[in-house]
Amino acid sequence: MASQHYPIGLICLCISLLVFVEVIWGQSVFLPSFIVTSGRNATSFLVGNLAGVTPILNIEVPSNSTGMLPLPSCTGNSSQWQLLTGERAGNSSLKVTVHLNQSLQLCGSNPNETSCCPESLCVVQSLRVTACRNNSVEATLLVQAEIYAETPTTGNVSENKTVIPNQVYQPLGSCPCDLQAGVCDIRCCCDQECTPSLIQLFGSYCYSGVFGGNVTPLFDQLCSVQTVNKAPDWFPFLCVQSSIDNSPFLGLFYQGATINPIESPSFQTPSIVEPIVPNGYTQGSPILTENNQYFTIPQQSMIGQCVREAPVAFLQNFKSSCVAPLTACNISQSACLNPLELSLRIINGQGGFINITVIEQLTTDLSDFVSDPNNAETLSPTQESLFPVSSNSGDLNASEQNGLCENKSLSLNYTFFWKGNSLTNITVIHLIGKVCLDANAKLPLTLTQRFSAVFVNGDATAQSNSGNPGYQIGMPVIAGNTRSSVITRTTLNVWQPVGNGLCATAKTTPVLFGVDFTSGCILRLSLKGLSNCSQTRETVQKGLSSLVSATIVAKRGNPVSTDQNEWVSISMALNMSSTAADNVPGTCTGVPANMNIQIITADVGVVEGVPQTEILAVEVGFTSVTWKIQCGGADVAACVNDSIVQSFPVSTSVTFIKIPAQPLPSKTRFQLNYTEYDCDRNDVCWPQLAYPLTRYYTGESYSQSIAKGMILVFIFIVASVLGSPWNQIRQAWNNTTF
């Protein structure tokens, strides 16, 4: 009779139907009912009608004669195993966990120790959990436990990183055929688990080549290889003289370069990994709270959306903002936070906890956080606009009478102080503002909440640096002011216009080291505003000078606030000239509309092969322009009506000038007189005729360049030998008689 093969899917369907029928009939079952575990815990779920059901754990020993396990019973006998049950979900589900209480450490030299493992395979047992009701077995769970002993770390534990050998000369896979740990792989003679007696069984059939561990086999092109099968006659002339260590097989491991696999996009919901309690944070690892939950701060996703519960990564600074319609606190609780919600306990990474220190600050300037779409700002033709001033948003008095004002959380600025791989302190500045709602408005107010996280190395009094010791490109330039021999840090700023581009609404951004930057904004002035040119020049210069409120700049990226030698003064070239009087109405000359910040830098040393750059000098200057009311042609309204305004731009620029560490060598008289032979100033350079044969040529490999050069030389020699000059020399030699 032919055997029948049933598909696995049909078998699983039948088992599921049986389980469903048992649950319908009111019986309880274990899901899964059979578990093979190699760890301390094994978990299953008891589902069904659990009224009056009690789980009991037994250690089963198979019969010596039949090898079968005994019948399940409701009497428990477990010594080193413990049965743990979770909370019941009504009378329909119960979590059941089997836990091993025995130590998994190998026994030492004392043979009388009992709470240890005598050999590497520590536990081999069969466990049975029975669900009993009224002293009768209703469901069983069989657990097969095969647990190996834990191998402790011996010797002193070093904090140094593992030194990986250079794979160009020594590959990491010294025995690639060793595929199974703890057992001897057949025909793998380099396997350390293979004893000499086992190797004798297959010694003549060992794997050869790289797979068998011989990473430097002799290749056929070596001159030292004498027994080459079917070697041609010219083999001794074209063989390779090379060391055995210089093997092409090592090229398989060249530089140890690895490529991380790129996950294909998926539309499935990603599985949430349960946080792991850290034993010391590393860069990029998530920060956890005392409840082993991710510590979250609202952040922006890759598509610009605001993620309210985004985990914070260790040593990764960020700034984010979330925009949402402004509602009452009872509707949107995220806009109204209290200190108790912010003062969490965070795992410090060394087995302890630290509390978040909350610092609350009140502000009345809501211009950066609250906007009213009902009153969109539209400037009239007669409204002037100068530099920014603090302003409040909304009519507070009118709304306060209706009782619609509430304190809103405007920003949360976190500062994480770290040392080594742990956190030492966390502070957050909670900015609160009184915002009033207008119940009669057609559109709600818009609230922009701002969040930031900065990691500072040191204690709570430390300040963030921009390099160690030299500046790093893209980090803020550190500036300061001297007050009572104490230097207070600040930054150099430039305009960052937003919205309509006016200076009155423009923001500022810090000057970043090594990044040249140019920005500007617009002032709106009328004929009346240009009537007093001295006042206009002073207003413009003060407005631009407010961006550079510091008097000194740090030379290095990690300055000491008490050492004046690590700071350099800012040279401010003020433009206060009042030469000729402005007699033409609507025209002002010498207006310092452009502020130029020039920063001189130089490489002053090298740390571990990385050049360290310092700031040598900072100069702030102004470029004067002439402002004039344009009223030519048919547009004469600005000259007739002295209240009509026009736009005038002001700008700021930052330029980094790097000077060489050593002066360039002076040019020789030959370089000055014979410029056609100077390779730096001519496209055609005769001294570089043999450039393809030099190491500087990277169009192809150096060996190919040499080979092609030798072919050209060979062709030239052949042409010379076979050419007419050589024939004439040979004829003359033959005709000569001695």
Stockholm file with secondary structure:
# STOCKHOLM 1.0

chainA/1-738         MASQHYPIGLICLCISLLVFVEVIWGQSVFLPSFIVTSGRNATSFLVGNLAGVTPILNIEVPSNSTGMLPLPSCTGNSSQWQLLTGERAGNSSLKVTVHLNQSLQLCGSNPNETSCCPESLCVVQSLRVTACRNNSVEATLLVQAEIYAETPTTGNVSENKTVIPNQVYQPLGSCPCDLQAGVCDIRCCCDQECTPSLIQLFGSYCYSGVFGGNVTPLFDQLCSVQTVNKAPDWFPFLCVQSSIDNSPFLGLFYQGATINPIESPSFQTPSIVEPIVPNGYTQGSPILTENNQYFTIPQQSMIGQCVREAPVAFLQNFKSSCVAPLTACNISQSACLNPLELSLRIINGQGGFINITVIEQLTTDLSDFVSDPNNAETLSPTQESLFPVSSNSGDLNASEQNGLCENKSLSLNYTFFWKGNSLTNITVIHLIGKVCLDANAKLPLTLTQRFSAVFVNGDATAQSNSGNPGYQIGMPVIAGNTRSSVITRTTLNVWQPVGNGLCATAKTTPVLFGVDFTSGCILRLSLKGLSNCSQTRETVQKGLSSLVSATIVAKRGNPVSTDQNEWVSISMALNMSSTAADNVPGTCTGVPANMNIQIITADVGVVEGVPQTEILAVEVGFTSVTWKIQCGGADVAACVNDSIVQSFPVSTSVTFIKIPAQPLPSKTRFQLNYTEYDCDRNDVCWPQLAYPLTRYYTGESYSQSIAKGMILVFIFIVASVLGSPWNQIRQAWNNTTF
#=GR chainA/1-738 SS CCCCCCCHHHHHHHHHHHHHHHHHTTCCEEESSEEEESSSEEEEEEESCCTTEEEEEEEECCCTTTCCCCCCCSCCBCSSEEEEECCCSTTSEEEEEEEECSCCBBCCSCTTCCSSBSSSEEEEEEEEEEEEETTEEEEEEEEEEEEECBCCCCSCCCCSCCCCCCTTTSCSCSCTTCCSTTSCCTTCTTCTTCCHHHHHHHGGGCCCSTTTTCCSCCCTTBTTCCCCTTCCTTHHHHCBCCCTTSCGGGGGGGGGCCCCCCCCCCCSCCCCCCCCCCSSCCTTCBCBBTTSCBCBCCEECTTSCEETTCBCBTTCCEEEEEEEECCCTTTCGGGSCCHHHHCCEEECSSSCEEEEEEEEEEECCCTTTEECGGGCCCCCTTCCBCSCCCCCCSCHHHHHHTTCEEEEEEEEEEEEEEETTEEEEEEEEEEEEEEECCTTCSSCCEEEEEEEEEEEESSTTCCCCSBSSSBCTTSBCEEEEEETTEEEEEECEEEECCTTCBTTTCEEEECBTTCCEEEEEEEEEETTTTSCHHHHHHHHHHHHHTTCCCSEEESSSSCCTTCGGGEEEEEECCCCCCCSCCCSTTEEEEEEEEEEEEEEEEEEEEETTEEEEEEEEEEEEEEEEEEECCCCTTCCHHHHCTTCEEEEEEEEEEEEEECCSSCCCCCCHHHHHCGGGCTTSCSCCGGGTTGGGSTTCCSSCHHHHHHHHHHHHHHHHHHHHHSHHHHHHHHHHHHCCC
#=GC SS_cons         CCCCCCCHHHHHHHHHHHHHHHHHTTCCEEESSEEEESSSEEEEEEESCCTTEEEEEEEECCCTTTCCCCCCCSCCBCSSEEEEECCCSTTSEEEEEEEECSCCBBCCSCTTCCSSBSSSEEEEEEEEEEEEETTEEEEEEEEEEEEECBCCCCSCCCCSCCCCCCTTTSCSCSCTTCCSTTSCCTTCTTCTTCCHHHHHHHGGGCCCSTTTTCCSCCCTTBTTCCCCTTCCTTHHHHCBCCCTTSCGGGGGGGGGCCCCCCCCCCCSCCCCCCCCCCSSCCTTCBCBBTTSCBCBCCEECTTSCEETTCBCBTTCCEEEEEEEECCCTTTCGGGSCCHHHHCCEEECSSSCEEEEEEEEEEECCCTTTEECGGGCCCCCTTCCBCSCCCCCCSCHHHHHHTTCEEEEEEEEEEEEEEETTEEEEEEEEEEEEEEECCTTCSSCCEEEEEEEEEEEESSTTCCCCSBSSSBCTTSBCEEEEEETTEEEEEECEEEECCTTCBTTTCEEEECBTTCCEEEEEEEEEETTTTSCHHHHHHHHHHHHHTTCCCSEEESSSSCCTTCGGGEEEEEECCCCCCCSCCCSTTEEEEEEEEEEEEEEEEEEEEETTEEEEEEEEEEEEEEEEEEECCCCTTCCHHHHCTTCEEEEEEEEEEEEEECCSSCCCCCCHHHHHCGGGCTTSCSCCGGGTTGGGSTTCCSSCHHHHHHHHHHHHHHHHHHHHHSHHHHHHHHHHHHCCC
//
